Amino acid sequence: MLKKLVIKKSLRKKCLTSLLKPWMRLASMITLSLTLTACASMNSDWSNESGQTPRASDASKGSQSRNAARAPRVNLDKDSVGNLNAPYDDLWDRIREGFVFSDSESPLVIKHVRYYSERPDYVDRMMSRSSRYLFYIVEEVERRKMPMELALLPFIESAFNPEAFSRAKASGMWQFMPATGKHFQLSQNVFRDERRDVIQSTDAALDYLQRLYKMFGDWELALAAYNWGEGNVSKAIKRNQAKRLPTDYKSLKMPDETRNYVPKLLAIKKIVSDPKAYGLNLPVLENHPYFVIVTTSKDIDIDLAAEFARMTLPEFKAMNPSFNKPVILGASEPQILLPFGRAESFEENLKSFQGPLATWTAVKLGSRETVDHLAQRLNVDANQIREVNAIPRGMRIKPGSTVIIPKNEINSDVPMYLANSGSLMLEKDIKKAASTNSAKTTKTNPNTKAKNTKTNSNTAKKSNTSNTQKKSTEKSDAQKSNKKPSAETKVAQNPKKSD
């Protein structure tokens, strides 16, 4: 009886164990999972959803960065999942979140913060101009995983003016020199200067900055090279290395402009981070694109394009400052930037318009020619040619030049080979200059001429009087001596008769 009871208990225990075993395994798995989650939350380097190394700013931002890296949470009692499509309502918040550079309280940074804070109108104009272009730049900087401070660089370079032009011939929002622009394939011809193109110049500037960072391994040195030139920064580093001195930005000897370059950028960063602390206000910038790119294969006058988009000419040019001439060439596949609300209007008016879209075309000269001769040959107004091509008087056009002329019914749109490579070469009109100088030489003052005539007349009178007196004296001497004039005297009076 006792033996049966023991066997029954043993069987019950085995059954209970077999029933509980799956639940025990599940409990252990949950415990392990919770343990790993706790470890991950204690160590920010444990994992990274994107599979990339955390940015330098993550260590300095502490828990804020760790919270930002976690999956978004939505309290459905207070919020909606639909809002997850726009993590930032304000573009400035998005910019602040991407800052990487360490804050600086150096005297130069404080100096430039004070400069900007004392000029609120100037800062307001800069910030207002930036509203057209900043979203695109932020998108590109973020896509390339670059420090967001670089999106603020046009504030320093050009005050966000895409039409800025320096005495050193740097042009555009990013201030590209002609040679550097060509190196980064920014077209510069009669019709377009892509150094002023918002899209093309931004892409080229970020390419350049990335290359400089790879070269120097430091963003401050990369920025110094962007301003001063990579060759100059490399030489400054070598000089310090030879003297066994540090080679960071603060230790290098450089021009004042470059020395103040990074501090200016850090000053703008401070203002963007906390504008109210400096008595400034930033304009409201929504976190969405400001413009859309449209294109057309047809030539179109700029003033007509602005009319189609229901924009003033200055507004249109502010969005499209790369177009040099009053006509946009379809053969060059132009990128026309228009605000979202204007693009639909442009499309509708372009498709419904029945008249000529362009009143200008272009020709390439095969030989040297003056403006007047060209105008006469093509039966167009010479003054129009001078004005639209910016040709000064006294200059003639070299062979191979592309010249903008008024378009008639016979002319077609400008072909691709001219649209992409047109250039204008001038020289002094030598014949005209020579004739002008000759006229200046022969032209005399009437008073001087009269004076010269009077002087010549007096001289002639004096000469005649002297000859008369000489003849009278010789005759008197001959009479006194009762002799005829001697042969020597005759020869003196008539030298042609002498042997």
Residue pairs with C-beta under 8 A, 6 or more apart in sequence:
39 46
40 46
40 47
41 66
44 54
44 58
44 65
44 66
44 69
45 54
48 54
48 69
49 69
52 145
54 65
55 100
55 145
56 100
57 65
57 99
57 100
58 65
58 66
58 69
60 102
68 97
72 84
72 87
74 80
74 81
74 83
74 84
86 287
86 288
87 94
88 94
88 97
88 287
89 286
89 287
90 284
90 285
90 286
90 287
91 134
91 135
91 138
91 285
91 286
91 287
92 272
92 282
92 285
93 287
94 138
94 142
94 287
95 134
95 138
95 148
95 151
95 152
95 272
96 148
96 272
96 273
97 148
98 138
98 141
98 142
98 147
98 148
98 151
99 147
99 148
99 149
99 269
99 273
100 147
100 148
100 149
100 219
101 147
101 149
101 219
101 266
101 269
103 266
103 270
104 263
104 266
106 263
108 259
108 260
108 263
109 263
109 266
109 267
109 270
111 263
112 260
112 263
112 264
112 266
112 267
113 267
113 270
113 271
113 278
115 267
116 122
116 123
116 267
116 268
116 271
116 278
116 280
117 123
117 271
117 278
117 279
117 280
120 279
120 280
120 281
122 159
123 271
123 280
124 281
124 283
125 159
126 155
126 159
126 160
127 282
127 283
128 283
129 159
129 160
129 161
130 154
130 155
130 160
131 283
131 285
131 290
132 198
132 290
132 291
132 318
132 319
133 154
133 160
133 162
133 173
133 198
133 202
133 290
134 151
134 160
134 285
135 285
135 287
135 288
135 289
135 290
136 198
136 199
136 202
136 289
136 290
136 291
137 151
137 154
137 202
138 148
138 151
140 202
140 203
140 206
141 147
141 148
141 150
141 151
141 206
142 148
144 206
144 210
146 206
146 209
146 210
147 219
149 219
149 265
149 266
149 269
150 206
150 209
152 265
152 268
152 269
152 272
153 174
153 205
153 223
153 265
154 160
154 173
154 174
155 265
155 268
156 261
156 264
156 265
156 268
157 164
157 173
157 174
157 175
158 164
158 172
158 173
158 174
158 175
160 173
161 173
162 172
162 173
162 196
162 198
162 201
162 318
162 321
163 172
163 196
163 317
163 318
163 321
164 171
164 172
164 173
164 175
165 171
166 175
168 177
169 177
169 178
170 176
170 177
171 178
171 181
171 193
171 195
171 196
172 193
172 195
172 196
172 197
172 201
172 321
173 196
173 198
173 201
173 202
174 195
174 201
174 202
174 204
174 205
176 184
176 186
176 195
176 201
176 204
176 205
178 188
178 195
180 208
181 188
181 194
181 195
181 204
182 188
184 204
184 207
184 208
185 204
186 193
186 194
186 195
186 197
186 200
186 201
186 204
187 193
187 194
187 420
188 194
188 195
189 402
189 420
189 421
189 422
189 423
190 324
190 325
190 362
190 402
190 404
190 422
190 423
190 424
191 323
191 324
191 325
191 327
191 329
191 332
191 362
191 414
191 419
191 422
192 322
192 323
192 324
192 332
192 334
193 322
193 324
194 200
194 201
194 322
195 201
195 322
196 321
196 322
197 321
197 322
197 335
198 319
198 321
198 337
199 293
199 335
199 337
200 322
200 335
208 226
209 222
209 223
209 226
212 221
212 222
212 223
212 225
212 226
212 230
213 219
213 222
215 222
215 225
215 230
216 222
216 225
216 233
216 237
218 248
218 249
220 248
220 249
220 262
221 233
221 237
221 248
221 249
223 261
223 262
223 265
224 233
224 249
224 252
224 254
224 258
224 261
224 262
225 232
225 233
227 257
227 258
227 261
228 254
228 255
228 257
228 258
228 261
232 254
233 252
233 254
236 252
236 253
236 254
237 247
237 252
239 253
240 246
240 247
240 251
240 252
240 253
241 247
245 251
249 262
270 278
271 278
271 280
272 282
275 281
275 282
289 340
290 339
290 340
291 319
291 337
291 338
291 339
291 340
292 337
292 338
292 339
292 340
292 343
293 335
293 336
293 337
293 338
294 336
294 338
294 343
294 346
294 347
295 333
295 334
295 335
295 336
296 328
296 330
296 334
296 336
296 350
297 330
297 331
297 333
298 330
298 357
298 358
298 413
299 327
299 328
299 329
299 330
299 331
299 357
299 358
299 360
299 361
299 413
299 414
300 327
300 328
300 330
300 350
300 357
300 358
301 326
301 327
301 328
301 357
301 358
301 359
301 360
302 313
302 316
302 317
302 320
302 323
302 326
302 327
302 328
303 313
303 326
304 357
305 316
305 328
305 336
305 346
306 312
306 313
306 315
306 316
306 317
307 349
308 345
308 346
308 349
308 350
308 353
309 316
309 338
309 342
309 343
309 345
309 346
309 349
310 342
310 345
311 319
311 338
311 339
311 342
317 323
319 337
319 338
319 339
320 328
320 336
320 337
323 334
325 360
325 388
325 404
326 360
326 388
327 358
327 359
327 360
327 361
327 404
327 414
328 334
328 336
329 413
329 414
329 419
330 413
331 413
331 414
331 415
331 416
331 418
331 419
331 420
332 416
332 419
332 420
336 346
338 346
350 357
356 407
358 407
358 413
359 406
359 407
360 388
360 404
360 405
360 406
360 407
361 404
361 405
361 406
361 407
361 411
361 412
361 413
361 414
362 402
362 403
362 404
362 405
362 414
362 418
362 422
363 378
363 402
363 403
363 405
364 400
364 401
364 402
364 403
364 418
364 422
365 374
365 397
365 398
365 399
365 400
365 401
365 403
366 399
366 400
367 399
368 396
368 397
368 398
368 399
368 427
369 377
369 396
369 397
370 396
370 397
370 429
370 432
371 382
371 385
371 386
371 391
371 395
371 396
371 397
372 382
374 382
374 385
374 397
374 403
375 381
375 382
375 385
376 382
378 405
380 405
380 406
381 406
384 405
384 406
385 391
385 403
385 404
385 405
386 392
386 393
388 404
389 403
389 404
389 424
391 397
391 424
391 426
392 426
394 428
394 429
394 432
394 433
395 426
395 427
395 428
395 429
396 426
396 427
396 428
396 429
397 403
397 424
397 425
397 426
398 425
398 426
398 427
400 423
400 425
401 423
401 424
401 425
401 426
402 418
402 422
402 423
402 424
403 424
474 485
474 489
478 484
478 485
490 497
491 497
491 498
